[in-house]
């Protein structure tokens, strides 16, 4: 076989592998939109064998696992040790994604989600040494402005990054902002910044239940902390209105239930997380040192 023929054959083989991977990714996406995460994973595993250097395969598999866990109601979550192990495996997928393409913002979004959920599982106050890593990952995701948007808008890479940062700045205590705590921890909370990021997420995808809910939670938290009745009223209106939005994600039903819970008890807002309620006071931190 001549050199030219060999080159053509190799090029054809590469194109064939890429097409095969494209087909597998397309089908895995279709299955993901139907919440068939195990079936989607099988196709991604197959694609990883054909195209192991394709970064998106790893964030897609990480996303499947994140959605699996998020769709489990609070009272039915696995034990903490099991959850931490699963989030650690999720982070390993994100790290592989970053290794292959550190310009893919969704790789960084997945990494922050893995560390963040591991922290909320343990308790935010027990994991303050991790919060700067979460912030760094999600700020990186936003700076890369991911363009990915799934069918029906189930996922919007940039809006998800804004939403994640909004949750972050609400969930990290503002009392960390005082010297020398911020210098030790590396960051601190900011309830006003939280509201700003949530508004950006809602602006990009106003029909997303979770964005509307998280904006309302941040408004409730900021409004109660800084005595702003207008924000509280706006939040309550959002929590009522989102009940009529169509459910397009596997945990939208949970978010609607939590919206009703927050309407009944707005004082839960600052410590609210979908997976579990957090204690964030300085007193609780001092008592548990």
C-alpha positions as CSV (number, residue, x, y, z in Angstrom):
1,X,0.0,0.0,0.0
2,X,1.4,3.4,-1.0
3,X,1.9,6.2,1.5
4,X,-1.0,8.3,0.0
5,X,-3.4,5.4,0.3
6,X,-2.3,4.8,3.9
7,X,-2.9,8.4,4.8
8,X,-6.3,8.4,3.2
9,X,-7.2,5.1,5.0
10,X,-6.2,6.6,8.3
11,X,-8.1,9.8,7.7
12,X,-11.2,7.8,6.8
13,X,-10.8,5.8,10.0
14,X,-10.6,8.9,12.1
15,X,-13.6,10.4,10.4
16,X,-15.5,7.2,11.0
17,X,-14.6,7.2,14.7
18,X,-15.7,10.8,15.1
19,X,-19.0,10.1,13.4
20,X,-19.5,7.1,15.6
21,X,-18.8,9.3,18.7
22,X,-21.2,12.0,17.4
23,X,-23.9,9.4,17.0
24,X,-23.4,8.0,20.5
25,X,-23.3,11.5,22.0
26,X,-26.5,12.5,20.2
27,X,-28.3,9.3,21.4
28,X,-27.0,9.7,24.9
29,X,-28.4,13.2,25.0
30,X,-31.8,12.0,23.8
31,X,-31.8,9.4,26.6
32,X,-30.7,12.0,29.1
33,X,-33.6,14.3,28.2
34,X,-35.9,11.3,29.0
35,X,-34.1,10.8,32.4
36,X,-32.8,7.4,31.2
37,X,-29.4,8.0,32.9
38,X,-28.2,4.4,33.0
39,X,-28.8,3.9,29.3
40,X,-27.2,7.3,28.5
41,X,-24.1,6.2,30.6
42,X,-23.7,3.0,28.6
43,X,-23.5,5.0,25.4
44,X,-21.0,7.5,26.9
45,X,-18.9,4.6,28.1
46,X,-18.8,3.2,24.6
47,X,-17.9,6.6,23.2
48,X,-15.1,6.9,25.7
49,X,-13.5,3.7,24.3
50,X,-13.7,5.1,20.8
51,X,-12.8,8.7,21.5
52,X,-11.2,8.8,24.9
53,X,-9.8,12.3,24.4
54,X,-13.2,13.9,23.9
55,X,-13.8,16.1,27.0
56,X,-17.6,16.5,26.8
57,X,-18.1,12.8,27.4
58,X,-16.9,13.2,30.9
59,X,-19.1,16.2,31.9
60,X,-22.0,14.4,30.3
61,X,-21.5,11.4,32.5
62,X,-20.9,13.6,35.5
63,X,-24.2,15.4,34.7
64,X,-26.1,12.1,34.6
65,X,-24.9,11.2,38.1
66,X,-25.6,14.7,39.4
67,X,-29.2,14.5,38.1
68,X,-29.7,11.0,39.6
69,X,-28.8,12.3,43.0
70,X,-30.7,15.6,42.8
71,X,-33.9,13.8,41.8
72,X,-33.9,11.9,45.2
73,X,-36.1,13.7,47.8
74,X,-34.4,14.9,51.0
75,X,-35.7,12.1,53.2
76,X,-34.7,9.4,50.8
77,X,-31.1,10.3,50.1
78,X,-28.4,7.6,50.6
79,X,-26.2,7.8,53.7
80,X,-23.7,10.6,53.8
81,X,-20.7,8.3,53.2
82,X,-22.3,6.9,50.1
83,X,-23.1,10.4,48.8
84,X,-19.6,11.7,49.4
85,X,-18.2,8.7,47.6
86,X,-20.5,9.4,44.6
87,X,-19.6,13.1,44.5
88,X,-15.9,12.3,44.7
89,X,-16.3,10.0,41.6
90,X,-18.3,12.9,39.9
91,X,-15.4,15.2,40.6
92,X,-12.9,12.7,39.1
93,X,-15.0,12.9,35.9
94,X,-14.9,16.7,35.9
95,X,-11.1,16.6,36.5
96,X,-10.7,14.3,33.5
97,X,-12.8,16.7,31.4
98,X,-10.6,19.7,32.5
99,X,-7.5,17.8,31.8
100,X,-8.7,17.2,28.2
101,X,-10.1,20.7,27.6
102,X,-9.7,23.3,30.3
103,X,-11.5,25.8,28.1
104,X,-14.8,23.9,28.4
105,X,-16.8,25.8,30.9
106,X,-19.1,22.9,31.7
107,X,-16.2,20.8,32.9
108,X,-15.6,23.6,35.5
109,X,-19.3,23.8,36.3
110,X,-19.3,20.0,37.0
111,X,-16.2,20.3,39.2
112,X,-17.7,23.0,41.4
113,X,-21.0,21.1,41.7
114,X,-19.1,18.0,42.9
115,X,-17.2,19.8,45.5
116,X,-20.2,21.9,46.5
117,X,-22.5,19.0,47.0
118,X,-19.9,17.1,48.9
119,X,-19.7,20.2,51.2
120,X,-23.4,20.5,51.7
121,X,-23.6,16.8,52.4
122,X,-21.1,17.1,55.2
123,X,-22.4,20.6,56.3
124,X,-21.1,23.9,54.8
125,X,-19.6,25.0,58.2
126,X,-17.6,21.8,58.3
127,X,-16.1,22.3,54.9
128,X,-15.2,26.0,54.8
129,X,-11.8,25.1,53.5
130,X,-13.5,24.0,50.3
131,X,-15.5,27.0,49.5
132,X,-12.8,29.0,47.6
133,X,-12.3,26.0,45.3
134,X,-16.1,26.0,44.5
135,X,-16.0,29.7,43.8
136,X,-12.9,29.4,41.6
137,X,-14.5,26.6,39.5
138,X,-17.8,28.4,38.9
139,X,-16.1,31.8,38.2
140,X,-14.0,30.0,35.7
141,X,-17.1,28.5,34.1
142,X,-18.7,31.9,33.8
143,X,-15.6,33.4,32.4
144,X,-15.6,30.8,29.6
145,X,-19.3,31.6,28.8
146,X,-20.2,28.0,27.8
147,X,-22.5,28.0,24.7
148,X,-24.1,24.6,25.3
149,X,-27.9,24.6,25.5
150,X,-29.8,21.4,25.4
151,X,-33.0,20.6,23.6
152,X,-36.0,22.4,25.2
153,X,-33.6,24.4,27.3
154,X,-33.3,21.8,30.0
155,X,-29.7,22.8,30.4
156,X,-28.1,26.2,29.5
157,X,-24.4,26.2,30.3
158,X,-24.0,29.9,31.1
159,X,-27.3,30.2,32.9
160,X,-26.4,27.1,35.0
161,X,-23.1,28.8,35.9
162,X,-24.9,32.0,37.0
163,X,-27.3,30.0,39.0
164,X,-24.5,28.0,40.7
165,X,-22.7,31.2,41.7
166,X,-26.0,32.7,43.0
167,X,-26.5,29.7,45.3
168,X,-22.8,29.9,46.3
169,X,-22.8,33.5,47.5
170,X,-26.1,32.9,49.4
171,X,-24.8,29.7,51.0
172,X,-21.4,30.9,52.2
173,X,-21.7,33.0,55.4
174,X,-21.2,36.8,55.1
175,X,-19.5,36.8,58.5
176,X,-16.5,35.3,56.8
177,X,-15.9,38.6,55.1
178,X,-14.3,40.1,58.2
179,X,-10.6,40.1,58.8
180,X,-8.8,37.7,59.1
181,X,-11.4,35.0,58.1
182,X,-11.7,36.0,54.5
183,X,-7.9,35.9,54.2
184,X,-7.8,32.5,55.8
185,X,-10.8,30.9,53.9
186,X,-10.2,32.8,50.6
187,X,-13.7,34.1,50.0
188,X,-17.0,34.9,51.7
189,X,-20.7,35.2,51.1
190,X,-22.5,38.1,49.5
191,X,-26.3,38.0,49.5
192,X,-26.6,41.0,47.1
193,X,-24.3,39.3,44.7
194,X,-26.3,36.1,45.0
195,X,-29.5,38.0,43.9
196,X,-27.6,39.5,41.0
197,X,-26.4,36.2,39.6
198,X,-29.8,34.6,40.0
199,X,-31.4,37.4,38.0
200,X,-28.9,36.8,35.2
201,X,-29.8,33.1,35.2
202,X,-33.6,33.9,35.1
203,X,-33.0,36.5,32.3
204,X,-31.4,33.8,30.1
205,X,-34.0,31.1,30.8
206,X,-37.1,32.5,32.5
207,X,-39.1,29.3,32.2
208,X,-36.7,27.2,34.3
209,X,-38.3,26.4,37.7
210,X,-35.0,26.0,39.5
211,X,-33.8,29.4,38.5
212,X,-37.0,31.1,39.5
213,X,-37.0,29.2,42.9
214,X,-33.3,30.1,43.6
215,X,-33.9,33.7,42.8
216,X,-36.8,33.8,45.2
217,X,-34.7,32.1,47.9
218,X,-32.0,34.6,47.5
219,X,-34.5,37.5,47.6
220,X,-36.0,36.1,50.7
221,X,-32.6,35.7,52.3
222,X,-31.4,39.2,51.4
223,X,-34.8,40.8,52.2
224,X,-35.0,39.3,55.6
225,X,-31.4,39.9,56.5
226,X,-31.4,43.6,55.4
227,X,-35.1,44.4,56.2
228,X,-36.3,44.9,52.6
229,X,-40.0,44.1,52.4
230,X,-40.1,44.7,48.7
231,X,-37.7,41.8,48.0
232,X,-39.7,39.5,50.3
233,X,-42.9,40.3,48.5
234,X,-41.2,39.8,45.1
235,X,-39.9,36.4,46.3
236,X,-43.3,35.3,47.5
237,X,-44.8,36.2,44.1
238,X,-42.2,34.2,42.3
239,X,-42.7,31.2,44.5
240,X,-46.4,31.2,43.8
241,X,-46.1,31.9,40.1
242,X,-43.5,29.1,39.4
243,X,-46.1,26.5,40.4
244,X,-47.7,27.0,36.9
245,X,-44.4,26.5,35.0
246,X,-44.0,23.2,33.1
247,X,-41.9,20.5,34.7
248,X,-39.0,19.7,32.4
249,X,-36.3,18.4,34.8
250,X,-36.4,15.3,37.0
251,X,-36.3,17.5,40.2
252,X,-38.7,20.2,39.2
253,X,-41.4,18.5,41.2
254,X,-39.2,18.7,44.3
255,X,-38.5,22.4,43.6
256,X,-42.2,23.2,43.4
257,X,-42.7,21.4,46.8
258,X,-39.8,23.3,48.3
259,X,-41.3,26.6,46.9
260,X,-44.5,25.9,48.9
261,X,-42.4,25.0,51.9
262,X,-40.5,28.3,51.7
263,X,-43.8,30.2,51.3
264,X,-45.0,28.7,54.6
265,X,-41.6,29.3,56.3
266,X,-39.6,32.0,54.7
267,X,-37.0,31.9,57.6
268,X,-35.6,28.8,55.9
269,X,-34.3,30.8,53.0
270,X,-30.7,31.6,53.9
271,X,-29.8,28.0,54.9
272,X,-31.8,26.4,52.0
273,X,-30.3,23.8,49.8
274,X,-32.2,21.4,47.7
275,X,-30.4,18.4,49.3
276,X,-30.6,19.5,52.9
277,X,-31.1,22.5,55.1
278,X,-27.8,24.2,56.3
279,X,-26.9,25.9,59.6
280,X,-24.8,28.9,58.7
281,X,-24.5,31.0,61.8
282,X,-21.2,32.0,63.4
283,X,-22.6,30.7,66.7
284,X,-23.1,27.3,65.2
285,X,-19.6,27.3,63.8
286,X,-18.1,28.3,67.2
287,X,-20.0,25.6,69.0
288,X,-18.9,22.9,66.6
289,X,-15.2,23.7,66.4
